[in-house]
Amino acid sequence: MRNDFTSYNGRISYLSGLNEAKTYLEIGVWGGSTFFPVKIPIKIAVDPCFVFDAAEHKKAGTYFLEITSDDFFKRLDRGDLSFVEDQSTEKVKFDIIFIDGYHTFEQSLRDFENSLRFSHEKTLWLIDDTVPSDAYSALPNPEVSRYKRRLAGLERGDWHGDVFKTVFAIHDNHPEVSYCTLMGGNPQTVLWRAPKSRRTPVFSSISEINKTSFYDMIQHGKLMMPVSDESLSNYIFRSIDPTKDASEDSWKQVITAPNFRKLSREVTMADRLVVSCQESVPARACRKLITEGLGAVLRAIKSKLR
């Protein structure tokens, strides 16, 4: 049977088969669209504000904790939480960890590093939204992202945050963890423990990583280790060095906007924004006015307002 990599659940199902997962942790659950279909015996949902009634979904092996991920890991450290029937004093170890909380570098890196203490040699991580769609999507503040996008007259409102920096930090600071980024559908990064790779750090510090931009992600596309979903089996559990193992056109693979792919890696931020703005509402309206006349523009506006 062909694996379904088109959905989050398809990816999680595939990963759970690789290590015969019995425990699943999801950080950032929101409405539960990913969490509920997961078929793993013990499932833990962590979110500071569920948008559903957790009591209606309560059943054996399923736990809902309406707290921040920081508080969750503190309580785990103290031994305040147990997810096994025998109330074992052993520290819980998760088989699959899905990190989909607040999409900032600071929070996603902290969630990953906190989760390391509750992992084992076969734990698999999935980190969401690691490849932003454009410069606006990569801004760490969602309100600023939407505001600047509106100023540019752009319709699409994707917000991925600057989670891509977490991949950079893992590359430089966690050589015991290997990874690749699945580019089919919404890009997500899969991570696993492997023999320490002799990776050479690319950045001088976390501070330098924090200053990187969407355009730096393109420049350092190899560090994202982009691969097709179907090729995951060629990489999983191997020790990976993206600078050696990623393809030479990785910089192009991490560009999810088709119009950007036509441009070279060296194209500047200003030039890319010009290309973005060519797809903006004002630009399209102007082209329509020139090619089809005022009547066509008015009809389009009327259709939008219906």
Summary of the structure (lengths in Angstrom):
residues: 306
radius of gyration: 21.3
end to end distance: 45.2
largest distance: 74.4
contacts: 921
relative contact order: 0.11
helix: 41%
strand: 12%
